[in-house]
Amino acid sequence: MSVPVHIDAPAGTWAQRSTQSPAALCSSPRPALDEAAAATWEYPDSADRSFRTYQHALARCALLQNTLVSIPTGYGKTLIAAVVIHNMLRWFPEGHVVFMAPTRPL
């Protein structure tokens, strides 16, 4: 793909303007939705741990819209992320998920 470069860009900078639409610049298509799986969402049921209403509510919220979960250490952020990842992979079986976390406390 060739992208025109601005001739009048200041020295030492790299500037470009694409003539393609943003959708055309995306190199891979979006994964297909499995509509049967997307009709429901799953939440773990375990006798080993207690059900926490706020975790359930945050997981549901994160599945339906962009969400930033900011709760104290030990309150289940990883569980919420795992529930979201599990359901996204069910809904988009050919999709990919990237889970990133800092290697040290912020």
Order of alpha helices (4+ residues) and beta strands (2+ residues): alpha-alpha-alpha-alpha
